[in-house]
């Protein structure tokens, strides 16, 4: 058993006011093994109360620090770290000019392993302890990312990017080396083999990963849907309705479907544990389809602003009611930092599709990148599944230690905060990786270093 004394931020369980945070100015967090040996939160609450219940446990005292749940990144691209900040005239040119040329390099096991070391370290340095990530269309990239995440004991979900058309040959899936199977067939065979190899091993999960409908043939999407039916416990991830030109293209390729999103439904790819990035240009029928299928949206505000794709409609999402959470979407996304993402989401809410604008509360923003994103992944403790993104009893013990005095300006501003919302918003606006003093996974502190 290990204990930590500090200010503690966590979120109310379901049934309480939505997005509401609980903040203990002098709190105690106790971490210990569960029946399976997983390090989980055993107790959390006011120090004065819990100290009497656990008199033999000597806590590590962290004065002036805040313990908060580890962040959950709902959509990020492992092979795009090196194209952050690459300019282009919108999504499709950006893919052609920057993304596909970089992703083809991940056919190399050595390159993939080197990039996986950097990528996971950068996530942890920014306080991200759970991520749903795209790999490339090469099995080498998937194996490298899973191996490194397991070494670091991260909860990470990824999968082979399915893409058998409409990209340069080096970025597409490959056929069998002996010619027995074409690229489409081999991509599905490889996906199933990777599920068997990695899904459920330690804290790893597999995601069936069509890149986006225009990059996949009907046969590949049909095969992905069959895998999703065969393996209901794995995740699904893809993109939808990010850019108007992309939508026009998808509608030309799949005219029988009611909408771009409905294309995935028609191929059996909308269900619980399915996460679709962007969902910017959707209507109420699409929102209802997300809600009724149990699928979720990954909101990617920095990449949507960077590529000029549009604004996620928070008001529409809450009116119809479906799951969503925040995502960095590196590399069109401009930062690994959850603070940058939360600030961009605030701007999207203010400047988005409602006439009066929408002021998202700091608690709501923080919830979207922790407990809300975990709920979107189905990792909120329901039905015996693990719980991440929160610090309630039974949750996996992934957390960050924040230093609100990390920079002179941040120290000045947080010292003036007279409410929890003011404190959280100051950290959202002024925070970056320097605010993360420590990232803790399963009780092991990881002081990660950004290495070339």
N, C-alpha and C positions, 0 to 999 in steps of 0.2 A: 504494500500500500504506500502511495506517495501522495502528499498533500501540498497545495499551493495556496498562499494567502495573498490576495490582491483584490482590486476592484474586478468584478466579474460581470460580463454581458452574456445573456442568453435570451431565448425567445419562448413565449408561452406555448404550451402544447395545443393541439387542435381542440377546439371547443371554447377556447378563450378568445378574446378580441384578436382579430387577424393582424398579423405583422407586429403585435405588441412585444416590446422588449422588457426584460426584467434586468435591473441593474443593481448590483450590491456594491456600495462604495467600499465596504470592508467585507469581502467574501472569502469563502473557503471552498476549494475544489479538491475532492478526494478521488484518486484514480487507483484502480486495482483490477486484477484479472477476473473475468467472468468464468462460467463453467467450462468454456471452451479454451480458456487461456488468453482470450483477447482482452487487451487493456481497455477498460470502459470507465465511464464516470460512475462512481459508487454513490457519491452524495455531493450536493452543491447547495450553498445557501449562505446566510449570514454567519460570519466567523464566530460571533458571540454565542450562537446557538449550537453550531456543529462542533465547536471546540470541546464542549462538555460531553458530547456523545462519543468523541474519539480522543480521549485524553492521552493515549499513548503514542499518537502520531504527531511528529514534530514537522510542521509545515515549512516549506521554503517560503520565506517572506519576500515579497516583491513590492516594496512601497513605491507609490507613484505610478505603478504599472496597471494595465488593464488586460485581463485574460478574456479572450473572445473565441468563438468557434473558428476552426480553420475554414478558409473560404472554399467554395465549390465553384469550379469553372465549368459551365454547362456546354461549352463549345469552343474548342481550340484546335489549331492545326499544328501537329508536331513538325511536319516537313516545311513549314513556312516561317520558321524563326528568322531565317536569313533574308526574307523579303519584306520585313517590317520597314515602313517608310519608303517603299518603292511606288512612285507616282504613276498613274495611268488615267485614261479618260473613261472611268467606270469599271464595273465588275468584269465583263467579258474581255476587254482589252487587258485588264490587269492579270487575269488568268493566263492569257496567251503570252504576254510579254515577260512576266515575272514568275508566276507560280509554276506553270508546267516545266519550264527549263530547270528550275530548282528541284522540283519533286523527282525528276528522272534520276537525279544523283543518288537517290535512296535505294537504287538497285544494288548498291555496294554495301555489304555487311559492315565493313570497317567505317564507312562514312555514317551509316545509320547509328552504329554504336556510339561514335563520338558525338553526334548530334543529340542522341538520347540522354547522354550524361549531362550535357549543357541544358537541354530543355527541362528535364526534371529538376535540376538544381535551380533554374530560374523560377519555376513554379513555387518551389519551397521557399526560396528567398523572398518571394512576394506573399507568402502566407497561404498559398493554395495547396490544400492537402488532399483534395479529391478533384479529379478532372475527367471529363468525357472528351476524348481527343480523336481527331482524324489521324491516321497514318497515311502513307502513300499507297499506290496500287501494287507495291512490291512486298512480298512476304518478309523480306529482310528488314524492312522498316518496322513491321508489326512485332517481329521477334525481338528486335533490339529495344523497342520501347517497353514491352512487357518485361523483359529481363531487367532493365534498369529500374523500373518502377518497383518490381519485386525486391530488388536489392535494397531499395530505400524504404520498403514497406509502405508505399503509398497506396491509397485506394484509387485505382486508375482503370478506366474503361476505354478500350480502343478496338480497332478492327481493320481488316484489309479494305482499302478503298476500292469499290467496285466501279470500274469505268472501262467500258469496252468499245467506246466510239467517241467521235467529236473531240479528240485531243491528239497531240503529237504521239507517234507510235511508242516512243520511249516512256511516255507517261501513262500509257494504257496497261491493263492487265496483260499478262503473257500467257501464251499457250504452253502446253506440256513440252518439255525439252525433246521428247521422242516423237512429237507430232501426234500423239494418240488423242489429245483433246485440244480443241481450239481455245482461244482466250476466254470466251464466255464460260464454257464448261469448266475450264481449269480454275477460274476465279471462284466458282462455287465449291469445287472440290477443296481448294486451298482454304476457303472460309470455314468449311466444316472441320478440316484438320486443325485449324487454329483454335476453333471452339474447343475441341477435344483436348488440345495441348494446354490452353491457358485459362479458360473460363472457370472461375471458382477456385483457382489456385491462389492461396493466400488471400490477398485483398484485390485480386484482379477480376475484371469482368470483360466479356466480349460484346462488341456491338457490330451487328450486321450493318454495313456502311456503303449504301449506294451514294456516290458522290453527289449527284443530283440527277433528276430524271433525264434531262437532255444528254447526259454523258453515259447513259445506260440503254442497251437495247431492250426490247420487250422481253426477250428470252432471259436476260440477266435480271431484270426486275421480277419476272415471274419466279425465277429460281431463288432470288432473295426472299420473296414472300413465302416460298415453300420452306426455306430454312427457318424463317421466323415462326411458322406454324409448328415445325418440328422441335424447335428449341424455344419455348415460350419464356424461359427464364433469362435469355440473353436480351441485350438492348438492341435498338435500331436507331441509327442517326443518319440524317441527311440535311439538305438545304431546300428551302422553298420560298418563293415569292419575295426574293430579296431585291430584285431589280426589274424594271418594267420590260426591258429588252429580253431578259432571261425568261420572263413570263410569256411574252409573245412567242418566243422560240419553243418553249415547252408546250404551248397550246397548239402550235403547228405540228409538233411531233406526236402528240397524244390527243387528237381532236375528239375522241370518243368520251373522254373524261369530262366531268362537269367543270372542273377547275384544275389548276396546277396541283394544289394540295390533294384533290380527289384522285389524281393519278396514282398517288401512293396508296390510297385506300383501295383502289381498284386492283392493285397488285398484292394486297394483303399486308401492307407495311404501315398501317396505322393501328396502334394498340397501346396498352400499358407498356411502359418502358421504351416508348418511341419518342425521340426528341428531334424536333425540326428547327433548324437555325433560321432566324430572321422573321418570317411570318409578317412582313411589313405590309404588303399589298394584298390583304385578304378581306373577305366580306363576312357578314354574320353567318352565312351558311357554312363557310370554312371554319369560323370560330366554333360553331356548334359541332362540327365534325371533329375538331380537336377535343372538345369537351366530352362528347359522347363516346369517342373511341378510347379516351384515357391518355391520349398523346399530349405532349407538352411542347411549348415554344422556348427556344433559347434566344433571348434578346441580346443583340450584339450592337450596342449603341456607338462604340468608337469606330467600328468598321463601316456601319451604315452612314455615319457622318463623313468618314474619310473618303468613301467611294461615291458619296452623294446618292445613296440608294433610297433614302426616305426615312420616315419616323415610325417606330412601332406605336400602335394605338393602344395605350394603356386603358383608356376609358372603354373602348370596345371590348378589350379582353376581360375587364372586370364586369362589364354589363352582361356578357354572355356566360362567362365563367369557365376558364380552362387554366391548366397549370402553366406556369412560366417561371423562368429564373434568368439570372444574368450570366453573360459570357464575354470573354475577352475577344474571341475570334482572331487571335494572332494567326497569320500575319497581316491581313487587311486591318484587323484591330491594331491599335497603335501602342499598346502597352500590356505587359503581363500584370500590371498592378490593379487589384480590385478597386482601389480608391479612384483611379482614373476612370474605370468602367462605371462605377457608381455615379461619379460626377457627370459623365456623359449621359447616363440614363436620366438624371435630373434635368439636364438641358433638353433632352428629347421630350420628356413629359411637359416641359414648359413651352416648347416650340412645336409640339406635335399637331395631331390632326383635329384636336378639339378647338373650337373658336376661342374659348377663354383661357386655354392652356390648363395644365394640370400640375400642381405642386406636390410632387411625391415627397412624403415625409422621410427624414433620415432613417427612421426605424424601418420603414418599408424598403428603402434602398438597400440597407444592410441585410435585411431578411431575404431579399431577392438573390443575394450572392452567398447565402449560407443555408438557412433552413428551407427557404423557398425553392432554391435550386435542388436541394436534397429531396424535397417532396416531388419535384418534377422527375427526378431519377427513380422514384420509388424507394429511396434510401432514407425513409423517415421512421423506420421502426415498425411498420405495419406488417402483419402476416409473418412475423418471425424474421423479417429481413433486417440487415444492419441499419443503424441510424447514424448519420453523419450530419454535419452542418449545424449542430446545436450542442449544448452542454447540459442536457437533462440526464438524470440517472438512466443508465443503460446505453447511452450514446457512446460510440467509439471515441477514445480520448485523443482526438486531433484538435489542437488549439494553437492559437498564437498569443504571444505576449507583446502587447503594444506599449510603446513609450511615447506618451503625448507631448513630451518635451524633446523629441528627437531633433527638431530644428528650432532655431531662435523664433521664427515667426509662428510656428505651430505651438511652441511653448507659451508664447504671449497670448495667442488666441484661445487656446484651451483653458488657460488660467482664468479667462474672463467668462467662460461658459457658466450660465446659471441654471441650466436644465440639461437633461440627457440629450434631447434633440440638438441643442446648441453644441454640445460636446461631440456628438457623432458627426454632425454636419461640418464642423471645423476639421475633423480628421478626414472626411470625405474630400473636402475641397483642397486641403493643404497636404494631405498624406501621400506618401509613395513608399518605396521599399525601405526607406530609412525608418519609417514608423514601426516596421516589423522587427522587434528586437530578437525574437526567438520563435521558431516554428517547432512544435512538438508533435510527434506522431507516435502513438502507442507508448508514451512515456519516454521516448528517446529524443532528446533535443538534437535538432539537426541545424548546425550552423553552416549553411551551405555557402559556397563561394562560386561566383561566376567565373568559369574557366573557358579559355578559348578552345 
